[in-house]
Amino acid sequence: MNITPYLIAIVGIALIVEQEYVIAAIMLLIAISEITLPNLNTITTTSATFIRFGLIGALVSLLVYRFLT
């Protein structure tokens, strides 16, 4: 069992306490996707590609929003 996603989730929850909501959302999104889809990089189906680019789009948009506000 890989502990890294759980550590990322703990950091995300700590960031919520510190009121850094956008960065916390990024951390929790990464943690949830790693926990629920651990083999996403090895799957080559079309749906996995949509999920991969959807996660990338969500992370990039949250980062852009965070640094422009």
N, CA, C and O of each residue as an XYZ file, in Angstrom:
276
protein
N       0.843     -1.180      0.000
C       0.000      0.000      0.000
C       0.889      1.245      0.000
O       1.827      1.357      0.789
N       0.579      2.155     -0.884
C       1.343      3.385     -1.007
C       0.776      4.444     -0.053
O      -0.424      4.716     -0.074
N       1.621      5.030      0.767
C       1.165      5.996      1.764
C       1.159      7.426      1.230
O       0.558      8.307      1.843
N       1.819      7.670      0.098
C       1.967      9.026     -0.419
C       0.647      9.761     -0.644
O       0.553     10.924     -0.252
N      -0.384      9.156     -1.253
C      -1.637      9.905     -1.430
C      -2.279     10.326     -0.113
O      -2.911     11.380     -0.028
N      -2.112      9.500      0.904
C      -2.692      9.837      2.206
C      -1.940     11.000      2.851
O      -2.544     11.838      3.521
N      -0.635     11.049      2.650
C       0.141     12.187      3.152
C      -0.234     13.474      2.418
O      -0.323     14.540      3.026
N      -0.453     13.367      1.112
C      -0.887     14.528      0.338
C      -2.244     15.004      0.827
O      -2.484     16.209      0.904
N      -3.141     14.073      1.158
C      -4.460     14.442      1.673
C      -4.349     15.137      3.027
O      -5.084     16.087      3.295
N      -3.453     14.680      3.870
C      -3.266     15.329      5.183
C      -2.754     16.749      4.996
O      -3.192     17.663      5.696
N      -1.837     16.941      4.064
C      -1.348     18.294      3.776
C      -2.487     19.166      3.240
O      -2.590     20.339      3.597
N      -3.339     18.596      2.386
C      -4.491     19.335      1.873
C      -5.439     19.750      2.974
O      -5.948     20.871      2.965
N      -5.685     18.863      3.923
C      -6.564     19.204      5.047
C      -5.929     20.279      5.921
O      -6.623     21.165      6.419
N      -4.619     20.204      6.108
C      -3.918     21.246      6.874
C      -4.014     22.598      6.168
O      -4.128     23.635      6.822
N      -3.970     22.589      4.842
C      -4.100     23.835      4.103
C      -5.509     24.415      4.224
O      -5.672     25.635      4.198
N      -6.525     23.566      4.356
C      -7.881     24.064      4.592
C      -7.935     24.786      5.926
O      -8.574     25.831      6.044
N      -7.267     24.233      6.932
C      -7.226     24.885      8.239
C      -6.554     26.248      8.133
O      -6.955     27.196      8.808
N      -5.535     26.346      7.287
C      -4.822     27.609      7.086
C      -5.515     28.535      6.094
O      -4.987     29.599      5.769
N      -6.691     28.144      5.610
C      -7.532     28.921      4.702
C      -6.896     29.149      3.333
O      -7.136     30.174      2.694
N      -6.093     28.202      2.891
C      -5.564     28.196      1.526
C      -6.407     27.208      0.730
O      -5.960     26.101      0.427
N      -7.624     27.611      0.395
C      -8.604     26.682     -0.146
C      -8.267     26.175     -1.539
O      -8.515     25.009     -1.843
N      -7.709     27.020     -2.384
C      -7.433     26.597     -3.761
C      -6.293     25.582     -3.800
O      -6.389     24.564     -4.485
N      -5.226     25.857     -3.074
C      -4.112     24.906     -3.034
C      -4.550     23.619     -2.332
O      -4.121     22.529     -2.712
N      -5.398     23.740     -1.314
C      -5.928     22.550     -0.645
C      -6.769     21.725     -1.609
O      -6.704     20.496     -1.597
N      -7.549     22.387     -2.435
C      -8.358     21.663     -3.418
C      -7.466     20.922     -4.408
O      -7.780     19.798     -4.800
N      -6.367     21.533     -4.813
C      -5.420     20.882     -5.717
C      -4.824     19.639     -5.052
O      -4.759     18.571     -5.659
N      -4.396     19.792     -3.811
C      -3.790     18.659     -3.103
C      -4.791     17.523     -2.910
O      -4.447     16.355     -3.092
N      -6.019     17.858     -2.546
C      -7.027     16.825     -2.331
C      -7.438     16.169     -3.644
O      -7.708     14.968     -3.678
N      -7.487     16.942     -4.722
C      -7.801     16.361     -6.029
C      -6.725     15.361     -6.450
O      -7.037     14.289     -6.968
N      -5.476     15.711     -6.229
C      -4.380     14.795     -6.541
C      -4.474     13.539     -5.674
O      -4.331     12.424     -6.173
N      -4.714     13.723     -4.381
C      -4.773     12.574     -3.472
C      -5.928     11.647     -3.821
O      -5.757     10.429     -3.859
N      -7.100     12.213     -4.075
C      -8.267     11.390     -4.395
C      -8.061     10.638     -5.702
O      -8.426      9.468     -5.816
N      -7.473     11.312     -6.687
C      -7.259     10.624     -7.967
C      -6.214      9.521     -7.839
O      -6.328      8.488     -8.498
N      -5.197      9.723     -7.000
C      -4.202      8.666     -6.811
C      -4.770      7.482     -6.031
O      -4.401      6.335     -6.284
N      -5.662      7.758     -5.091
C      -6.239      6.675     -4.298
C      -7.245      5.885     -5.126
O      -7.239      4.654     -5.096
N      -8.110      6.579     -5.867
C      -9.170      5.885     -6.598
C      -8.713      5.310     -7.935
O      -9.270      4.315     -8.398
N      -7.711      5.920     -8.561
C      -7.240      5.454     -9.872
C      -5.722      5.235     -9.846
O      -4.982      5.974    -10.494
N      -5.262      4.239     -9.110
C      -3.803      4.082     -8.957
C      -3.079      3.669    -10.239
O      -1.882      3.924    -10.367
N      -3.768      3.045    -11.184
C      -3.115      2.566    -12.414
C      -3.495      3.396    -13.627
O      -3.497      2.884    -14.746
N      -3.811      4.653    -13.431
C      -4.280      5.482    -14.537
C      -3.213      5.677    -15.607
O      -3.550      5.819    -16.783
N      -1.942      5.688    -15.235
C      -0.875      5.882    -16.223
C      -0.660      4.670    -17.114
O      -0.102      4.795    -18.204
N      -1.092      3.505    -16.668
C      -0.853      2.293    -17.457
C      -2.046      1.914    -18.331
O      -1.930      1.029    -19.179
N      -3.184      2.568    -18.137
C      -4.377      2.251    -18.918
C      -4.347      3.087    -20.195
O      -4.060      4.283    -20.147
N      -4.640      2.466    -21.332
C      -4.540      3.175    -22.614
C      -5.887      3.360    -23.299
O      -5.922      3.654    -24.494
N      -6.981      3.201    -22.593
C      -8.285      3.357    -23.225
C      -8.626      4.831    -23.406
O      -7.977      5.707    -22.834
N      -9.647      5.088    -24.204
C     -10.066      6.464    -24.473
C     -10.614      7.126    -23.222
O     -10.362      8.309    -22.996
N     -11.355      6.395    -22.407
C     -11.914      6.985    -21.189
C     -10.809      7.387    -20.218
O     -10.921      8.411    -19.543
N      -9.740      6.590    -20.142
C      -8.615      6.953    -19.277
C      -7.940      8.223    -19.780
O      -7.477      9.040    -18.984
N      -7.884      8.390    -21.089
C      -7.299      9.609    -21.652
C      -8.141     10.828    -21.282
O      -7.601     11.874    -20.922
N      -9.469     10.690    -21.372
C     -10.341     11.799    -20.976
C     -10.191     12.122    -19.499
O     -10.170     13.293    -19.120
N     -10.086     11.100    -18.665
C      -9.906     11.328    -17.228
C      -8.572     12.018    -16.973
O      -8.497     12.955    -16.178
N      -7.510     11.555    -17.652
C      -6.190     12.147    -17.478
C      -6.187     13.625    -17.847
O      -5.700     14.458    -17.083
N      -6.736     13.956    -19.031
C      -6.745     15.353    -19.457
C      -7.719     16.185    -18.635
O      -7.507     17.385    -18.463
N      -8.785     15.569    -18.124
C      -9.693     16.275    -17.230
C      -9.015     16.659    -15.931
O      -9.196     17.770    -15.433
N      -8.229     15.735    -15.379
C      -7.474     16.047    -14.154
C      -6.438     17.130    -14.417
O      -6.263     18.036    -13.603
N      -5.756     17.039    -15.541
C      -4.762     18.062    -15.876
C      -5.433     19.420    -16.030
O      -4.928     20.425    -15.532
N      -6.572     19.452    -16.720
C      -7.296     20.716    -16.893
C      -7.766     21.295    -15.579
O      -7.684     22.505    -15.370
N      -8.260     20.446    -14.685
C      -8.714     20.927    -13.381
C      -7.558     21.483    -12.563
O      -7.691     22.535    -11.937
N      -6.433     20.791    -12.564
C      -5.276     21.259    -11.795
C      -4.724     22.562    -12.355
O      -4.399     23.477    -11.598
N      -4.620     22.648    -13.666
C      -4.083     23.874    -14.279
C      -5.016     25.056    -14.032
O      -4.557     26.156    -13.724
N      -6.313     24.833    -14.165
C      -7.246     25.948    -13.945
C      -7.223     26.412    -12.498
O      -7.320     27.611    -12.238
N      -7.096     25.482    -11.543
C      -6.998     25.894    -10.144
C      -5.703     26.652     -9.873
O      -5.701     27.624     -9.117
N      -4.603     26.215    -10.484
C      -3.340     26.932    -10.302
C      -3.391     28.324    -10.911
O      -2.920     29.285    -10.304
N      -3.956     28.441    -12.100
C      -4.069     29.751    -12.744
C      -4.958     30.665    -11.912
O      -4.639     31.838    -11.718
N      -6.071     30.132    -11.420
C      -6.967     30.921    -10.570
C      -6.248     31.387     -9.304
O      -6.406     32.532     -8.879
N      -5.461     30.496     -8.707
C      -4.769     30.837     -7.459
C      -3.753     31.946     -7.665
O      -3.649     32.852     -6.838
N      -3.011     31.885     -8.745
C      -1.942     32.862     -8.927
C      -2.398     34.140     -9.604
O      -1.637     35.107     -9.654
N      -3.624     34.174    -10.131
C      -4.141     35.415    -10.708
C      -5.013     36.194     -9.727
O      -5.378     37.338    -10.001
N      -5.352     35.587     -8.586
C      -6.156     36.312     -7.603
C      -5.340     36.717     -6.415
O      -5.863     37.338     -5.490
